[in-house]
Amino acid sequence: MTKIYVNPDIVKAETLPAIFYRSNSYFEELKEKVFIKSWQFVGHKSILPININTYPFEFIKNYVEEPLLLVKNKDEKISCLSNVCTHRANIIINNKGNVRDLRCMYHGRKFDLDGKFKSMPEFSLAKEFPRDCDDLKEFPIANLGPFIFVGLEPSFDFESVCSKINQRISFLPMDHIEYRQDLSKDYMVNSHWALYCDNYLEGFHIPFVHNDLNEVLDYEKYDTEIDEYFNLQIGYSKDGDEAVFDFPKDHQDYNKNISAYYYWIFPNIMVNVYPWGVSINVIKPINMNKTKVSFLSYVYDESKLELGAGANLDKVEREDEFVVEGVNKGLKSRYYSTGRFSPTMEKGVHHFHSLLSKSINS
């Protein structure tokens, strides 16, 4: 692949070139250079209730289909293991449940709940067995409050990201938050996955695309804060009504009329924090022109669901889809190459493009 340069100075920088979004080579290479090194959202801790101790899943379904397994041992410790038997590569656990050990149904190899090899029929004559590689591989796991994230070969420390986010949101009743399936939804977007992130990472389009959202957000105060592997967009309320956070006096945003924190974690996770709860968006590549976007809603104050910036999320999503799909079509034009960044309103997009170019060039 051709290397891509994004000037670190936003007032001079150009966006990623159109070929990035059109080339299958870049799309496939990003699996190894970006997504294998990322952290991915698994779910709320409630996916492993008292009577369940195993939860099988794939790292990124349809893109990085690595079979993984969350396991809760007798001490309530949750770990993430490979869900592939070290004998003949069969999937060990196919459905969530409650088991005493991990047993492969193909030839009966057993592992304990920590992934250590336990037993195997017909192997008494095998020499130099078991080896270390006969244990199940363990993968790093991290928590943002009650939310579980997993990495395969992560390139950055997620605990550091969580620590900084928690400094802002720890005043919220996260221990009482509940998953709401009725408010959660998957969307199929006909565009490159990175275009969806591009759109999310700026409030520049809000007055032009989201009439209802623009009525409640103060565009003039909209702000973006950049960190190394995540960034935060802050949405301020126009009216300062009940659809704003009730900050404690020692909070850095005390006396500010903030109605939303929009966190983005490189490369494809959005954690949107509202006075009613949290909407986690997971952007899952399928192919160059198709992306699955999962909206997962977790509520701690139902009375505020239809107020302020956190209301009508389905409508906002449909409006975003329309413009993102339009950009995906426009990028196929032979007369478009790159664009420029607004230094005031597209700091988040510039941050994203800088991280992608750094990964591509590594």
C-alpha positions in Angstrom: 0.0 0.0 0.0 1.0 3.6 -0.7 1.9 5.5 2.5 -0.5 8.3 3.5 0.6 11.5 5.0 -1.7 13.7 7.2 0.0 16.9 8.3 -0.1 17.1 12.2 -0.9 20.8 11.8 -4.6 20.9 11.1 -4.4 24.4 9.5 -2.3 22.9 6.8 -3.5 19.3 6.7 -5.5 17.5 4.0 -7.9 14.7 4.7 -7.3 11.1 3.8 -7.3 10.7 0.0 -10.3 9.2 -1.8 -8.3 6.1 -2.7 -8.2 5.1 1.0 -12.0 4.7 0.9 -12.1 3.1 -2.5 -9.2 0.6 -2.2 -9.9 -3.0 -1.0 -6.1 -3.2 -0.2 -6.4 -0.6 2.4 -9.6 -2.1 3.7 -8.1 -5.5 4.2 -4.8 -4.2 5.5 -6.6 -2.3 8.3 -7.6 -5.7 9.8 -4.0 -6.3 10.8 -2.7 -2.7 11.2 -5.7 -1.3 13.1 -8.4 -3.7 14.2 -6.2 -6.6 15.5 -4.5 -3.9 17.7 -7.8 -2.4 18.9 -10.1 -2.8 21.9 -13.6 -4.0 21.2 -16.8 -3.7 23.2 -18.2 -7.0 24.4 -21.1 -6.0 26.6 -22.4 -5.0 30.0 -21.3 -7.2 32.9 -24.9 -8.5 33.1 -24.1 -10.8 30.1 -22.6 -13.1 32.8 -25.3 -13.2 35.5 -25.2 -15.4 38.6 -26.3 -18.6 36.7 -24.1 -18.1 33.6 -20.3 -18.4 33.5 -19.4 -18.7 29.8 -20.2 -16.3 27.0 -18.9 -17.1 23.5 -18.5 -14.3 20.9 -16.4 -13.2 17.9 -14.0 -10.2 18.1 -15.7 -8.4 15.2 -18.3 -10.5 13.5 -17.9 -10.6 9.7 -14.6 -8.8 9.7 -12.2 -10.2 12.4 -13.9 -13.4 13.2 -11.7 -14.6 16.0 -13.6 -17.0 18.3 -13.4 -15.8 21.9 -14.9 -16.8 25.2 -15.7 -14.8 28.4 -15.4 -17.0 31.4 -16.3 -16.3 35.0 -14.5 -18.5 37.5 -15.7 -19.5 41.0 -14.1 -16.3 42.5 -16.2 -14.2 40.1 -13.1 -13.1 38.1 -13.9 -12.6 34.4 -11.3 -13.5 31.8 -11.2 -13.8 28.1 -9.9 -17.0 26.5 -9.5 -18.4 23.0 -12.6 -20.5 22.2 -10.6 -22.8 19.9 -9.5 -26.2 21.2 -5.7 -26.7 21.1 -6.1 -30.2 19.8 -7.9 -29.9 16.4 -9.2 -26.3 16.5 -12.9 -27.1 17.2 -15.0 -24.4 18.8 -15.3 -25.4 22.5 -18.3 -23.5 23.7 -21.1 -22.7 21.3 -23.7 -21.2 23.6 -23.6 -19.3 26.9 -24.2 -21.4 29.9 -23.0 -22.7 33.3 -20.2 -25.3 33.2 -17.7 -26.8 35.6 -14.9 -27.0 33.1 -14.4 -26.3 29.4 -14.8 -29.5 27.4 -14.4 -29.8 23.7 -17.2 -32.1 22.3 -15.0 -33.3 19.4 -12.5 -35.5 21.2 -13.1 -34.7 24.9 -10.1 -32.4 25.7 -10.8 -30.5 28.9 -9.6 -27.2 30.3 -10.3 -25.5 33.6 -12.1 -22.2 33.8 -8.7 -20.4 33.7 -7.9 -22.0 30.3 -5.3 -24.5 31.7 -5.1 -27.9 30.1 -6.8 -30.4 32.3 -7.1 -33.8 30.6 -7.3 -35.6 27.2 -8.4 -39.1 26.3 -6.0 -41.5 24.5 -2.9 -39.3 25.1 -1.1 -41.4 27.7 1.6 -42.4 25.3 2.2 -38.9 23.9 5.7 -37.6 24.8 6.4 -34.0 25.9 2.8 -33.5 26.5 1.0 -31.3 27.6 3.0 -28.2 26.4 2.4 -24.6 27.3 0.6 -24.1 24.0 -1.9 -26.8 25.0 -3.5 -24.2 27.3 -6.0 -21.8 25.9 -4.6 -18.4 25.0 -5.8 -15.6 27.3 -6.5 -12.1 26.0 -6.5 -8.8 27.9 -9.7 -7.5 29.3 -10.6 -4.1 30.6 -13.6 -2.4 32.2 -15.2 1.1 31.7 -17.5 1.0 34.7 -19.8 -2.0 34.1 -18.8 -2.3 30.4 -16.4 -5.0 29.3 -13.8 -4.5 26.5 -11.4 -7.0 25.1 -8.2 -6.7 23.0 -6.3 -9.3 20.8 -3.0 -7.5 20.4 -3.9 -4.0 21.6 -1.5 -1.2 20.7 -2.5 1.1 23.6 -3.4 0.9 27.3 -7.2 0.9 27.7 -7.1 1.3 31.4 -5.5 4.7 30.9 -8.4 5.6 28.5 -10.9 4.4 31.1 -9.3 6.3 33.9 -9.5 9.6 32.0 -13.1 9.0 31.0 -14.1 8.0 34.5 -12.7 11.3 35.8 -15.5 13.0 33.8 -18.4 10.5 34.4 -17.8 8.9 37.7 -20.6 11.0 39.3 -23.2 9.2 37.3 -25.1 6.1 38.8 -23.4 3.6 36.5 -23.9 0.8 39.0 -27.7 1.1 38.4 -27.6 1.2 34.7 -29.6 -1.4 32.8 -29.4 -2.7 29.2 -32.6 -1.8 27.2 -33.0 -4.1 24.3 -36.2 -2.3 23.2 -34.1 0.9 22.7 -31.2 -0.8 21.0 -30.9 -1.4 17.3 -28.6 -2.4 14.4 -28.4 -0.3 11.3 -26.9 -1.3 7.9 -25.2 1.7 6.3 -24.1 1.6 2.7 -20.7 3.2 3.2 -17.1 2.7 4.2 -16.9 2.2 8.0 -14.4 5.1 8.4 -16.8 7.6 6.7 -19.3 6.8 9.5 -16.6 7.7 12.0 -15.6 10.8 10.1 -19.2 12.1 10.3 -19.5 11.3 14.0 -16.3 13.1 14.9 -17.5 16.6 14.1 -20.4 18.8 15.1 -19.8 20.9 11.9 -22.7 19.3 10.1 -25.3 19.6 13.0 -26.9 22.9 11.8 -27.2 21.5 8.2 -28.3 17.9 8.8 -30.0 17.7 12.2 -32.7 20.3 12.6 -34.1 18.9 15.9 -30.7 18.3 17.5 -29.6 21.8 16.4 -32.6 23.2 18.3 -31.3 21.9 21.6 -27.5 22.1 21.2 -25.6 25.3 21.4 -23.5 25.2 18.2 -21.3 28.1 19.3 -20.2 26.3 22.4 -19.7 22.9 20.8 -16.2 21.7 21.8 -13.7 18.9 21.1 -11.0 17.7 23.4 -8.2 15.5 21.9 -6.3 12.7 23.8 -3.9 10.2 22.4 -6.3 7.3 21.5 -9.7 8.9 22.2 -11.4 12.2 21.9 -14.4 13.9 23.5 -17.0 16.1 21.9 -19.0 18.2 24.4 -22.6 19.2 23.6 -23.9 22.2 25.5 -27.7 22.8 25.9 -29.2 26.0 24.5 -31.8 26.3 27.3 -30.1 24.6 30.3 -33.3 22.7 31.0 -33.6 19.4 32.9 -31.9 17.6 30.0 -28.4 18.5 31.3 -26.1 16.8 33.8 -26.5 17.6 37.5 -22.8 18.0 38.3 -21.4 17.9 41.8 -19.7 21.1 43.0 -16.2 19.5 42.7 -16.7 18.5 39.1 -14.7 20.3 36.4 -17.9 21.1 34.5 -19.9 22.3 37.4 -22.3 25.2 36.5 -22.0 24.3 32.8 -25.2 23.4 30.8 -23.9 20.2 29.2 -26.4 17.7 27.8 -24.0 15.2 26.2 -20.5 13.8 26.3 -19.6 12.1 23.0 -16.6 9.9 23.5 -14.8 8.2 20.5 -12.3 5.5 21.2 -10.0 4.5 18.3 -10.9 3.1 15.8 -14.6 2.3 16.0 -16.2 2.7 19.4 -18.5 5.6 20.5 -19.6 6.0 24.1 -22.3 8.6 24.2 -23.2 9.7 27.7 -26.5 11.5 28.4 -28.5 12.5 31.5 -30.6 9.4 30.9 -27.8 6.9 30.4 -25.3 5.7 27.9 -25.6 4.8 24.2 -22.7 2.7 23.0 -22.2 2.6 19.2 -20.0 -0.1 17.7 -19.0 0.5 14.0 -18.4 -2.9 12.3 -16.9 -3.1 8.8 -18.5 -5.6 6.5 -17.0 -4.6 3.2 -15.8 -1.3 1.6 -19.3 -0.2 1.0 -21.3 -1.7 3.8 -21.1 -1.1 7.6 -23.1 -2.5 10.5 -23.7 0.1 13.2 -25.0 -1.2 16.6 -26.7 1.2 18.9 -26.8 -0.3 22.4 -28.8 1.6 25.0 -28.2 1.5 28.8 -30.6 3.5 31.0 -30.4 4.8 34.6 -33.0 7.6 34.4 -35.9 6.8 32.1 -37.7 10.1 32.8 -35.1 11.9 30.7 -35.1 9.6 27.6 -37.1 12.0 25.4 -35.3 15.2 26.5 -32.5 17.2 25.0 -29.6 15.9 22.9 -30.3 12.3 23.9 -33.8 12.2 22.4 -34.8 10.9 18.9 -31.6 9.0 18.4 -33.2 6.9 15.6 -34.0 10.1 13.6 -30.5 11.4 14.1 -29.1 8.1 12.9 -31.2 8.1 9.8 -30.1 11.7 9.0 -26.5 10.7 9.4 -26.9 7.6 7.2 -28.3 9.8 4.4 -25.2 12.1 4.3 -22.6 9.4 4.9 -24.0 7.3 2.0 -23.9 10.4 -0.2 -20.3 10.9 0.7 -19.5 7.3 -0.1 -20.9 7.7 -3.6 -19.1 11.1 -4.1 -15.8 9.6 -3.2 -16.0 7.4 -6.3 -15.8 10.6 -8.4 -12.6 10.7 -10.6 -12.4 14.4 -9.9 -12.2 14.3 -6.1 -8.9 13.7 -4.3 -8.7 15.2 -0.8 -10.4 17.9 1.3 -9.2 20.3 4.0 -10.2 20.4 7.7 -12.0 23.1 9.5 -9.5 24.0 12.2 -12.3 24.9 14.6 -14.9 22.2 14.0 -13.0 19.1 12.6 -10.3 18.5 15.2 -11.8 15.1 15.9 -11.7 14.0 12.2 -8.1 15.2 11.9 -7.2 13.2 15.0 -8.8 10.1 13.5 -7.1 10.5 10.1 -3.8 11.1 11.8 -4.1 7.8 13.7 -5.1 5.9 10.6 -2.2 7.3 8.6 0.2 6.4 11.4 -1.1 2.9 11.4 -1.0 2.5 7.6 2.5 3.7 7.5 3.8 1.5 10.4 
